[in-house]
Amino acid sequence: MKRISLLGSTGSIGRNALKIIKHNPDKYRAVALSAGRNIDLLLEQIDEFRPKAVSVLDEDLANILRTRLKRNTETEVYSGAEGFRRMATLKEVDTVISAMTGAAGLAPTYAAIEAGKDIALANKEAMVMAGSLIMDGVKNKKQTVLPIDSEHSAILQSLQGHPREDVRRIILTASGGPFRDMPLEDMEKVTPQQTQEHPTWSMGRKINVDSATLMNKGLEAIEAKWFFGLNMDQIDIVIHPQSIVHSMVEYKDGSVIAQMGVPNMITPISYALSYPHHVENHLSPLQLDEIGTLSFEKPDRNRFKCLDLALQAGRIGGSMPTVLNAANEIAVDAFLEGRLGFLQIPMLIERTMEAHTAYDIDHIEGVMEADSWARQRAEEALSSLRISQ
């Protein structure tokens, strides 16, 4: 029985993870849940799973939650950064699903590693910002960190039974997002609502924007570098609109092994929890004869400049990926709030990166310093950019 703390229980990953826990009561138990502001859904989850403790974004929300809990509920309620850290380090927990969005997920994830917990990681920003620290921490404590992203899960599966020194490269697949075929001149007028209409996946608002700019794929490339001990020049990216091939590994003899499946996050979440076993689920089987055609193409770097910026940050290393991530979060928030145009997102990120001199990251405080500096610098640069009309 794995005793699980779920960071981000009300998001897309969190809801799917709870489906898996519900359908496998002999294997998993939800001991702790963390959410942001969606206390209505969190209340339903508390009623169904009866966790020992939960945490929400701030104390005002925690007080509202406490007053709405049923009298016979023994669930303890916490709040804020300290509450999230507590959920990640409870002594009753052995596995933490890190599914919070953005840089906010780093601190509790790192605390969980320091506490000796196994990690199922969906929060790619944590690995982008502090990949070396996370992998070193896991190695020192002899615990596991396993990917939940469908792409990294596919790579993990395609590596099974093969010596790592035989790997030539990995190939990450990307759906291309909603603007894959949109003329560049039309992309200037893309609205926040348009970015939420992803053709394949159901994700949160921030991740939908990252998918639309292809920043998501750049962050995944940096994440793959750390997960699998690769150089950035061993990572390629192709557009695959059908989202059936989730990623591939090419070996030195030219063999390419791909992992395929229906586009549903249940599979990679389940694999991270049951590794190295594949547990039965209720998804419909993949019917390749019904899909017909699988296509692949190179991403258009002129139209998706965020991808190049991410790959550049990954090559530079040190504090630069943290700066990239922080500037992207500021830019995406500004875009969603109507303060920045869609094609200005990479402009803001590039200005912030150009102002930064990368330094080595050897402790978590250095990560947080780079994150804070980049957010302040990006906000300053934001004031000088006019919204594209």
N, C-alpha and C positions, 0 to 999 in steps of 0.2 A: 504494500500500500504506500503510494507516494503521497506525502502531505504537502500540499501546494499553497504558496502565496501567489496571488494573481495581481500584479501591478498593472492597472488599466482594465478593470473588469467590465466597464460599460462600453468600451470601444469595440471595433469590429473583431480584432483578435481575441479580446477578452470574452466576448459573447460566444465565439466559436469554441474557445477553450472550455468554457463552462458546459457547452453541449457535449464535448468529449468526456468531461468529468461526470456528467449526469448519466451518460450511457455506459460508463465503466465504473460503477460504484465499488467493485471489488478491487480496482487498481488505483483509484485516485480519490483524494478527499480535498475539498477547498477549505483550508484552515483560515486564510486571511484574504481579504479583498481590498483593493484600492481603486478609487475613482476620482474624477475631477468635480464637476458640478451636477452631474446627472443623478441626483439622489432619488428620484422616482424609480429609475431602473435599479439602482443599488438596493433600495428597499425590497424590491421583488426578489433580487438575488439573495439578500439576507434571509428572507422568508423561506426560500427554497433550499439554500445550501447550509444555513445555520453556521456561519463561520465564527471562529473564536473572536476575531477582531476585524475591524474595517477602518479605513482612513479616507478622508476627503480633502479637498483643496485648502479650505481654511476653517477657522473655528466657528464662524457664523453658520456655515453649512453644517458643521458637526453638531451644533446646538439644535438646528432644525431637524436633523436626522434623529437625534436622541429623543426629541419630543414626539416624533412620528413612529418610533419603534413600538412594537407591541410590548405590553407590560411583561410578558413571560419570556421575552428575548434576552438572552445573556450575552449577546455580542457587545464587545467593547468598542467604543468609537474614538478615533484619534483624528488629528488634522495636520495639514501643512507638511513641510519637508521632514520634520522629525517624525510625524505620523507615518509617512511613506517609508522612512528608514526603519521604523519599528516593525512595519509589516514585512519588510524584507529580511529581518534578522530574528524573528520569533524563534524561540528554541524548539517549538513544536513543528516547525517547517523544515523540510529537507530539500525542497525544490522550489525555485522562484521563477515564475513566468514573467519576464520583463516586457510588458506591452504598452508602457506609457509612450506618448508621442513627444519627440523633441529632446532637447538637452536636459530637460527636467528628469528624464529617466536615468541619467548617468549616476547621480549620487546614491539612490537606493540600490541600483544594480551593483555598484562597486562595494557598497556596504554589505550586500548579500555575499559577495565573493570573499570579503574579509572575514565574514562570519562562517565560511566554509560550506555555503549552500551550493547545490547544483543549479545551473542557470539554463533556462530555455529562453533564448534571446530573440525578441521581435523588435526591440528598440535599437535600430541600426545606428542612431546618433551616438549611443554609448560607445560602440566599437569604433566609429569614425573619430571620435574625440580622444579616446583613451585605449585604443586597441592593444598597444604594447603593454600597458599596465594591466589590462584585463587578462590577457593571455599569460603574462608572467604570474599574476596572482592565482589563476586557476592551476597552473603547473605546480606552483609552490605548495598548494594545499591539496593536490591530487584529487580535485573535483572535476566536474565537466561543465563546459559551456557549449550548448548545441544550438544551431540556428533554427529559427522559425520561418524566416523569409523563404518563399517557395524556391527562389533561385539558389540560395545557399543550401537548402535542404536537398535540392536536386544534385548539387555538386557533391555533398556529403555522401549521398547514395551512390553516385557514379564513381566515387573513389574506393568504395568497399572492395577489399580483396586485392588492391593494386598498390605496389610500392610508390610512395610519394615522389621518389627520385625519377620515376618513369614519366611523370607528368610534363608535357610540353607547355600546355596552356589550358585555361578554362574559357568557356564561351558563355557569357551571361546573355539571356534573352530578355527583350523588352517588348511590351505590346505596342509601344509608340505613342500611347496616350490618345486623347481625342483630336489632336491637331497634327497628326502624322502627315496628312496630305493637304493641309491648309496652306495656301500661298503665304509667303512671308509678310507681304503687305497687309493681308487680312489679320494676321496675328497681332498687329499693333492694337486692334480694337477688341481683343479677347476680353470677356468679362469674367469676374469671379464665378458666376453661375455656370458659364460654359466649361470651366475647368472641373466642375463637379460631375460632369456627364461622362464618366469613364466608360469606355466600350466593353470592358471585361470584368474589372474588379470593383468591389464595393469597399471603399476605404474612407478614412476621415478627411476633413477639408484640407488640412495641411498636406497630407500625403497625396491627395488628388492633384494639388498644384505641383508638387514635386514630380509627379508622374507626367504631367503635361509639359513641364520644362525639361524632362529627362534628368533633372538633378537626382531623382530617386535612384536612377541607374548608376550615376556617378558615385553616390554614397555607398551603393551596394558593391561597387568595384573596390572602394577603400576597405569596406567591411570584409570582402573576400580575401584581400591581401593579408589581413590579420588572422582570419579564421583558418586559412589553409597554408600559411607560410609562403606566400608567393611574392614575386616582384610585380610591380604595376605593368611591366611590359609582357607579362604572362597572362594578362586579362584582356579579353576582347569582348565586344558588345555587338549584338545583332538585333535588328527589329524583327519580331515574329508576332504578327497581329493576332494569330489564332490562340496564343497563350496555351498551347498544348505541350510543347517542349519547354520545360521549365529552366533548363540550362544543360550544358554539356562539358565533358572533360576530354581533351585530346591528349593522347599519349605519344611518346617519342617515335613509335613505329607507324604513326598515322591513324591508329584506331581512335574512333570518337565514340564515347559512350554517353548517351542522353537519358535523362529521366523524363518520362511523359506522364500526363494524367489530366483529368478534368480540372479546369481552373477553379479550385475551391481550397480555401486555407485550412479546411479540416485536415487534409492529408499531411502537410508539413508540421502542423501543430501536434498532431497525433504521433508522428515519427519522432519529434523532439522529446516527447514524453515517454515513448515506448522503446527508444533506441537501444539495441540495434534491431528490434523486432518490428514487424508491421502488423498492427492490430486491426481487426475487422471494423469497418464503419458502414454507414448507410448510404454512401454516395452511389450514384449510378455509374456503371462501368464505362470506361473510355471506349467509344465506338469509332475507330479510325475510318471505317468505310462510310460512315455518315458524315464525317468531317470533310473527307475528300482530299483537300489540298492543304499542305503546310508550306508556307512561304517565309523567306528570310531575305533581309536586305540590310545594307549599311545605314546607320543613322546619319542624318544630314547635319553635319557639325555647324554649318552656317546658320541653320534655323534653331538649333538647340545648343546655344553657347554654354549653358550651365553644365552640360556634360563635360566639355573640355576643361572648364574651370575646376571641376571636381577631380578629374584625372590629373590635372596639373598639381593640385593640392596634395593628392596622394603621392605623386612622384617627389615633391619637395619634402613631405613628411614633417616630423616634429610637431610644432604648434599650428602649422598651416591648415590641416584638415579641421581643427577646432574653429579657426577663424572663418573658414569657408562655411561651416555649418551654422555658426552664430549669425553671420551676415545673411545667409539664406533664410533663416527663421525670421529675422527682422524684415527682409524683403517680402517674404510670403505674407506675413501679417499685414504689412502696408498695402500689398496688392488686394488682399481680401477686404481691407477696410476702405478701398477706393483711393488710397493716397499714392499709388504707384501703378504705372502701366505694366502690362504683362511682359513686354520686351525690355522693360527697364529693370526687371529682376536681376538678370545677369550683369547689367551695368553696375548696380549697387554692390553686388558681390565682388566684382572685379576691382572696383575702387577700394574696397576694404582690404582685399588681399594685397593690392599694390602698396598699400600703406604699412604693411606688416613685414617685419623681418623675422623669419621663422627661427625658433629656438628648440632645443631638445626637450622632450617631455620625460621626466623621470619621477614625477610624483603628481598626485591628483591636484594639489594646489596650483601647479603650473598650468594644468588644463583649465581650471576655473579662472585663473588670471587671464589666459588667452581668450576665453569665452567672454568674460566681462569687458575686456578691452575692445574686442570685435563688435560687440553689441553697441557700445558707446560710439565707436567710430562709424558704424553703419548708420546709426541714427543721425549723426552729424552729416554724413554724405547724403542721407535721404532728404534733408532740408534744401539741398542744392539741386535736386532733380525735380523737374516739372512732369506732371502726369501727361502721358501721351493721349491725345484726343482723337 
